[in-house]
Amino acid sequence: MKHMKKTMMMMAALLAICLSACSQGNKQKENKEMKTLVAYFSATGVTKGVAQQLTEVTGGTLHEIKPEKPYTEADLDWRDKQSRSSVEMEDKTSRPAITDKLQNMQDYDVVYVGFPIWWYTCPTIINTFMETYDFTGKTVIPFATSGGSSIKKACDDLKAAYPNINWKEGKLLNSTSREELEAWVKGI
């Protein structure tokens, strides 16, 4: 009886050790560092500043979505119906070419996509970016800057255009403090 009790105690101890090892393996998977990319398009530098702050807060990698042909001040004149930005935004099929394409998009789990609001939505160059890469299995979070518009229509348009992407709620980040950014990122 004494021998059987000792054997049972040893088996219980071994079982506890095995369960603990399995639990640790699962925790390591859960705690796996999610790689974050902060990709942004900025015509005037405002969105760039927000993207840089967001990169610091997330510990992510910063990537500029660069147009092959940079925008001039005249290109950005929204009051001129013939300006480049007006023409692009009027044409829903417009896809301005981009440079500096990422070679390692597959390495990222979370992608923040930033842009200025143009005509109540995202610039068509964001569609170029979204159609350049495979976002399967990634979480994508839009953020924007604006002189007066909300991000709601841009988020709705992105979700409608790319319904198979795992979108999280976007946010307008005008004059956002570091503390506000940190709270937003933690709440996602």
C-alpha positions in Angstrom: 0.0 0.0 0.0 2.9 2.3 0.9 4.5 1.6 -2.4 1.3 2.3 -4.4 0.8 5.6 -2.5 4.4 6.6 -3.4 3.9 5.7 -7.1 0.6 7.7 -7.2 2.3 10.7 -5.7 5.2 10.5 -8.3 2.6 10.2 -11.1 0.7 13.2 -9.8 4.0 15.2 -9.7 4.9 14.1 -13.2 1.4 15.1 -14.4 1.7 18.5 -12.7 5.1 19.1 -14.4 3.7 18.1 -17.8 0.6 20.3 -17.4 2.8 23.2 -16.3 5.1 22.7 -19.3 2.1 22.6 -21.7 0.7 25.7 -20.0 4.0 27.6 -20.4 4.1 26.7 -24.2 0.6 28.1 -24.7 1.5 31.3 -22.8 4.5 31.7 -25.0 2.3 31.5 -28.0 -0.2 34.0 -26.5 2.6 36.4 -25.6 4.2 36.2 -29.0 5.1 39.7 -30.0 2.7 40.9 -32.6 4.7 42.7 -35.3 3.2 46.1 -36.1 3.5 48.2 -39.2 2.4 51.9 -39.3 2.0 52.7 -43.0 0.9 56.2 -44.0 0.4 58.6 -46.8 1.0 62.3 -46.1 0.8 65.0 -48.7 1.7 68.0 -46.4 3.4 66.3 -43.4 0.5 66.4 -40.9 -0.3 62.7 -41.2 3.4 61.9 -41.1 3.8 63.5 -37.7 0.9 61.4 -36.3 2.3 58.3 -37.9 5.7 58.9 -36.3 4.1 59.2 -32.8 1.9 56.1 -33.4 5.1 54.2 -34.3 6.7 55.2 -31.1 3.6 54.2 -29.1 3.2 50.8 -30.8 6.9 50.0 -31.1 6.1 49.2 -34.8 7.9 49.9 -38.0 7.2 53.1 -39.9 6.5 52.9 -43.7 5.7 55.9 -46.0 3.2 55.2 -48.8 5.0 57.3 -51.4 3.4 58.4 -54.6 5.6 57.7 -57.7 4.9 61.3 -58.7 5.0 63.6 -55.6 2.0 65.9 -55.1 2.6 69.6 -55.6 0.7 72.4 -53.9 -1.2 72.9 -57.2 -2.0 69.2 -57.2 -3.6 69.5 -53.8 -5.9 72.5 -54.6 -9.3 71.0 -53.8 -11.0 74.1 -55.1 -9.6 73.5 -58.6 -11.7 70.8 -60.3 -8.8 70.1 -62.7 -6.2 69.7 -60.0 -4.6 66.3 -59.8 -6.2 65.4 -56.4 -9.6 66.5 -57.6 -9.4 64.4 -60.8 -8.1 61.4 -58.8 -10.9 61.6 -56.2 -13.6 62.0 -58.9 -12.4 58.8 -60.6 -13.2 55.9 -58.3 -10.9 53.6 -60.4 -7.8 55.9 -59.9 -4.9 54.1 -58.4 -1.8 56.4 -58.2 1.4 54.5 -58.5 3.5 54.1 -55.4 7.2 53.6 -54.8 9.3 52.0 -52.0 7.1 48.9 -51.8 7.5 46.6 -48.8 9.3 43.3 -49.4 8.2 41.8 -46.1 4.5 42.6 -45.6 4.0 38.9 -44.6 6.0 39.6 -41.4 3.4 42.0 -39.9 0.3 41.0 -37.9 -1.1 44.4 -37.3 -1.1 47.2 -39.9 -2.2 50.8 -39.1 -3.0 52.7 -42.3 -2.9 56.5 -42.1 -4.0 59.2 -44.5 -5.4 62.7 -44.7 -9.2 62.9 -45.4 -9.8 64.0 -48.9 -13.4 64.6 -50.1 -14.7 62.9 -46.9 -12.8 59.7 -47.5 -9.3 58.3 -48.0 -7.1 59.4 -51.0 -7.2 56.9 -53.9 -3.5 56.1 -53.2 -4.7 54.2 -50.2 -6.5 51.9 -52.5 -3.3 51.4 -54.4 -1.6 50.4 -51.1 -4.5 48.1 -50.1 -4.4 46.3 -53.5 -0.6 45.9 -53.6 -0.4 43.5 -50.6 -2.1 40.4 -49.2 -3.8 41.3 -45.9 -4.9 37.8 -45.1 -4.7 37.1 -41.4 -3.8 40.7 -40.6 -5.6 43.2 -38.4 -5.9 46.5 -40.2 -6.6 49.8 -38.4 -7.2 53.0 -40.2 -6.2 56.4 -38.8 -6.5 59.8 -40.4 -6.0 63.6 -40.1 -8.5 66.1 -41.3 -9.3 69.8 -41.4 -12.9 69.2 -40.5 -14.2 65.8 -41.7 -14.7 62.7 -39.7 -13.1 59.3 -40.5 -16.5 57.5 -40.6 -17.0 57.6 -44.4 -13.4 56.6 -45.1 -13.7 53.6 -42.8 -17.0 52.6 -44.3 -15.6 52.9 -47.8 -12.5 50.8 -47.0 -14.6 48.1 -45.4 -16.9 48.0 -48.4 -14.0 47.9 -50.9 -12.1 45.3 -49.0 -14.6 43.2 -47.0 -12.3 40.2 -46.4 -9.9 42.2 -44.3 -10.1 42.1 -40.5 -10.8 45.8 -39.9 -10.7 47.4 -36.5 -12.4 50.7 -35.7 -10.5 53.7 -37.2 -9.8 56.9 -35.5 -9.3 60.6 -36.4 -6.0 61.6 -34.8 -5.9 65.4 -35.0 -3.7 67.0 -32.3 -3.8 63.8 -30.3 -1.5 63.6 -27.2 0.8 60.6 -26.6 -1.4 59.6 -23.7 -4.5 59.6 -25.9 -2.6 57.5 -28.5 -1.5 55.0 -25.9 -5.1 54.7 -24.6 -6.4 54.2 -28.1 -3.8 51.5 -29.0 -4.4 49.7 -25.7 -8.2 49.7 -26.3 -8.0 48.1 -29.7 
